[in-house]
Amino acid sequence: MWNKYYSVTQIDEALKILAEHGAKARIVAGATDLILEIERGVRRGIEVLVDITRVPGLDRIVMDEDHVIHLGPLVTHNHCADSKIIVERAYPLARAAWEVGAPQIRNRGTVAGNLITASPANDTITPLMALNARVTLASLRGERVVPLSEFYTGVRRTVMAPDEMLVDIAFPALTPGQRGTFIKLGLRRAQAISVVNAAVILTFAPGEDLSLPLANKKIKDVAITLGAVAPTIIHARNAEVYLAGRELSEATITHTAHLAMETATPIDDVRSSAGYRREMVRVCVARSLRAISSGEERVGFPAHPVLLWGKPRNGDRPTLPASQEHAADAPIVTTINGQQHTFHTGHNKTLLRLLREEAGLTGTKEGCAEGECGACTVFLDGMAVMSCLVPAVRAHGAEIITIEGLAQGDQLHPVQQTFIEDGAVQCGYCTPGFIMSAAKLLEERPHPNRDEVTQAIAGNLCRCTGYYKIVQAIEHAGQLEKSNG
């Protein structure tokens, strides 16, 4: 799929490689979109991958003295969902990030990558557009700052030059006089591409008492952005103009939602008809406004989202001592299940195929090879990830745990034991992925409740059963941990 793979430790090194190879090179941050685009032929002619995941400090979320929030290019969706700054001062983004994929996807997928992929159905673009975000693009020629509203030129097209890298995402933090939310409509509870999504941010007039309820409070300014209903993320301008200066009454909400619906220009596709999308724009905008009015915009967002990070890394990525260039003959040296392995083949494969074909560890299953089923879940540097969406060379210098490494000698992991005792194993194909997700959950939360269990396995599909025995087995394992503790 690619000829050369560079693991860099500084941004300048990445920019030099981009300048040298131009359109033939791509940055690897999460690669959850990139791997699929290369395999499907959406991104053609990619010969060089530049992995920036070992560059220190790029996963920071900070708020500066001017109350502007900055996201580094390695900030993942789980980083946002877990960030106190984002949850308190940019809630629509936190909600959108938590709605992306499943925990394993959110552990690799970055917000920067979501923006660059430029799909109109991508979830984090919509709230960032409403937040008036801007991006900083860097190259050897210097840096330029581009408002997100000017970043997109069409479906999957941006103003980025081939030698540029997105190095910062910035937007003003919400003030005490602002309220906002994000709503996504998908065809299933997790791992869903948006049929429609909407972000709403209201700025109330100075002096308004924002104690609940907010009905009949005068609104000064409005941002309503819509996803999956046009070639790019769009503002519902007529709705914004109408609502600004008015009070948040039921009649106003109804008319605002109708104006937002009229802004949408959706298409018919496999997920929805255009007519349904238009109607759901109206519904989603109305629901958003009503939720803000009643103070219920955060209902359903977990106080402590399940991340599948485990302990003690808490989402950090170990660094490399020096940059590495991996041509076809360069060894991949990695630690798998506590043992060091050196591979001289498999450079242009995914981590899933490296584990199965080069390492001979066939417990990790290939169910979909698209990050949809979770059968290939492994631990990469302490975090649960979908190995089918990770380039094989990312294993260099990393620590990997597969299903074969979960037991301690003859002692099964508690989840493995309860899967047997509770009859949670059906055909068995999806079982390794479920067990890996559940094991990482118990490491993160030794005694999870049912909601936390369902969050943890949202990215794992089973076609044999209704999940009842699986959930039961994971809860049982938590009970065993509690009694043993």
PyMOL commands that set and color helices and strands:
alter all, ss='L'
color gray80, all
select helices_A, chain A and resi 11-24+34-40+77-82+84-89+91-99+103-108+111-117+125-130+148-150+237-243+250-263+274-294+351-358+387-389+392-395+403-405+414-421+431-444+450-456+468-484
alter helices_A, ss='H'
color red, helices_A
select strands_A, chain A and resi 4-7+25-28+48-51+61-63+68-71+134-139+142-147+152-154+157-158+165-172+178-185+196-204+219-227+234-235+324-326+332-336+339-343+377-380+383-386+399-401
alter strands_A, ss='S'
color yellow, strands_A
deselect
rebuild
show_as cartoon
